[in-house]
Amino acid sequence: MQVEIWSDVVCPWCYIGKRRFEEALRRFDGRDEVEVTWRSFELDPDAPPVGVDVLEHLATKYGVSKGEAVAMQHRVTQAAAGEGLEYHLDRTQRGNSFDAHRLLHLAKDHGVQSELEERLFRAYFTDGQPIGDTTVLRKLATDVGLSDGEVDDVLASDRYADAVRDDQRTAQELGCRGVPFFVVDRRYGAAGAQDPAVLLEVLEKAAAEH
């Protein structure tokens, strides 16, 4: 069974969605037959590599005041805590996630994509690291076992750029307007950080067809 998850590493609900999917998978009897692929989705493809003011970005995006943006962050932080995640959104250093997505494709080729996805999420939301910074990306990628040389090769070139864009085109074709977006066998889907019970139902429905 193929599960594809469109996500962005600067999306707070995507990390929450990852935990909820993991719980659904834990409850799913056929979990050993599930292959998970993380697909690329950029929430802000025009963002500079580093230096985006997160509160200002939120306020502008949703047409709210900075105070209301802080309240939004608090609600997300509480939701994350409910999944055992520690968010420090006041310390996040938002930037462009394109290179992070390229490295996730490299990680997929080496069988450590889920590990790098987790590492990127934790670095950004818990540790406050700028995941648009190539030095930070290099450290995070090698933390999960990718070689220095291959990581440097990706970051110094446009390798996997087409793969990232292909993921985003496919997302549009599937009707994905936001992330996380879960697709099972290209037949069933679930949008948003759904409750584990909802995701489990999708997995079981797909399994019944198998």
C-alpha positions in Angstrom: 0.0 0.0 0.0 1.4 3.4 -1.0 0.8 6.4 1.2 2.0 9.8 -0.1 2.0 12.8 2.2 2.3 16.2 0.8 3.9 18.5 3.4 6.1 21.5 4.0 8.8 21.5 6.7 7.7 25.0 7.8 4.0 23.9 8.2 3.1 23.5 11.9 0.1 21.4 11.2 2.2 19.0 9.0 4.3 18.0 12.0 1.1 17.5 14.0 -0.3 15.5 11.1 2.8 13.4 11.0 2.3 12.3 14.6 -1.4 11.6 14.0 -0.6 9.5 11.0 2.0 7.6 12.9 -0.7 6.8 15.6 -3.1 5.7 12.8 -0.4 3.5 11.3 0.3 2.0 14.8 -3.3 0.9 15.0 -3.5 -0.4 11.5 -3.1 -4.2 11.2 -1.5 -3.9 7.8 1.1 -1.4 8.8 4.0 -3.6 7.7 2.7 -3.4 4.1 2.6 0.4 4.0 5.2 2.4 2.1 5.3 6.1 3.0 6.6 8.7 0.7 6.9 12.4 1.7 6.0 14.7 -1.2 7.1 18.3 -1.6 4.8 21.3 -1.1 6.0 24.9 -0.6 3.7 27.1 1.4 5.7 30.2 0.4 7.9 29.5 -2.7 8.9 33.1 -3.0 10.3 33.3 0.5 14.0 34.4 0.8 16.4 31.7 2.1 16.3 33.2 5.6 15.0 36.2 7.4 11.2 36.0 7.2 9.4 37.5 10.1 7.0 34.7 11.1 4.5 36.9 12.9 4.4 39.5 10.2 4.0 36.7 7.6 1.0 35.2 9.5 -0.6 38.6 10.0 -0.3 39.5 6.4 -1.4 36.0 5.1 -4.6 35.9 7.2 -5.3 39.6 7.4 -5.0 39.8 11.2 -3.1 41.9 13.8 0.2 40.7 15.2 -1.6 40.1 18.5 -4.1 37.8 16.8 -1.2 36.1 15.1 0.3 35.4 18.5 -3.0 33.9 19.6 -3.0 31.7 16.5 0.5 30.4 17.3 -0.6 29.7 20.9 -3.5 27.5 19.6 -1.2 25.6 17.3 1.4 25.1 20.1 -1.3 23.6 22.4 -2.5 21.3 19.6 1.2 20.2 19.1 1.6 19.6 22.8 -1.4 17.3 22.6 0.6 15.1 20.3 3.7 15.2 22.5 5.5 17.8 20.4 7.3 20.8 21.9 6.8 23.9 19.7 8.7 27.2 20.2 7.0 29.2 17.5 8.3 32.5 18.8 11.8 31.2 18.0 11.1 29.9 14.5 13.3 31.4 11.7 11.2 31.0 8.6 12.8 30.9 5.2 12.6 29.2 1.8 12.1 25.4 2.1 13.0 24.4 -1.5 16.5 23.1 -0.7 15.1 21.1 2.3 12.7 19.5 -0.1 15.5 18.6 -2.5 17.4 16.9 0.3 14.2 15.0 1.2 14.3 13.5 -2.3 17.9 12.6 -1.8 17.0 11.0 1.6 14.2 9.0 -0.1 16.8 7.5 -2.5 18.8 6.3 0.5 15.9 5.0 2.6 16.0 7.7 5.3 13.3 10.1 4.1 11.0 9.8 7.2 14.0 10.3 9.4 15.1 13.5 7.7 11.5 14.8 7.7 11.4 14.3 11.4 14.8 15.9 11.9 13.8 19.0 9.8 10.5 19.4 11.7 12.2 19.2 15.1 15.0 21.6 14.1 12.5 24.2 12.9 9.7 24.0 15.4 11.5 22.9 18.6 15.1 24.1 18.2 14.4 27.3 16.2 16.9 26.5 13.5 16.7 28.3 10.1 16.1 25.4 7.7 16.7 27.8 4.7 20.3 28.0 5.7 22.5 25.6 3.8 24.9 25.1 6.7 22.1 24.0 8.9 20.6 21.8 6.2 23.9 20.1 5.7 24.2 19.3 9.4 20.6 18.0 9.6 21.0 15.8 6.5 24.2 14.2 7.8 22.6 13.7 11.2 20.4 11.0 9.6 23.3 9.3 7.8 23.5 11.0 4.4 27.1 11.5 3.2 28.7 14.9 3.4 29.8 14.7 -0.3 26.4 13.9 -1.7 24.6 16.5 0.5 27.1 19.1 -0.7 26.6 18.0 -4.3 22.8 18.5 -4.0 23.1 21.9 -2.3 25.6 23.2 -4.8 23.5 22.2 -7.8 19.9 22.0 -9.0 19.7 18.3 -8.4 16.1 17.1 -7.5 14.7 20.5 -8.4 12.5 18.9 -11.1 11.4 16.3 -8.6 10.2 19.0 -6.2 8.3 20.8 -8.9 6.8 17.5 -10.2 5.5 16.8 -6.6 3.9 20.2 -6.6 2.3 19.8 -10.0 0.9 16.5 -8.9 -0.5 18.1 -5.8 -2.4 20.6 -8.0 -3.7 17.8 -10.2 -5.0 15.9 -7.2 -6.8 19.0 -5.9 -4.4 19.7 -3.0 -4.8 23.3 -1.8 -3.0 23.0 1.5 -1.0 20.6 3.6 -0.7 18.1 5.1 -2.5 16.1 2.4 -2.6 12.3 2.6 -3.2 10.1 -0.4 -3.5 6.3 -0.3 -2.8 4.4 -3.6 -3.9 7.5 -5.5 -7.5 6.5 -4.7 -8.3 7.8 -1.3 -7.3 11.0 0.4 -7.5 13.1 3.5 -6.8 16.8 3.8 -5.5 18.4 7.0 -4.0 17.1 10.2 -6.9 14.7 10.7 -7.6 12.7 13.8 -5.9 9.3 13.8 -9.3 7.6 13.7 -10.0 9.3 10.4 -6.7 8.4 8.9 -7.1 4.8 10.1 -10.4 4.6 8.4 -8.8 5.7 5.1 -6.1 3.1 5.5 -8.6 0.4 6.2 -10.8 1.3 3.3 -7.8 1.1 0.9 -6.8 -2.2 2.5 -10.2 -3.7 1.9 -9.8 -3.0 -1.8 -6.5 -4.8 -1.9 
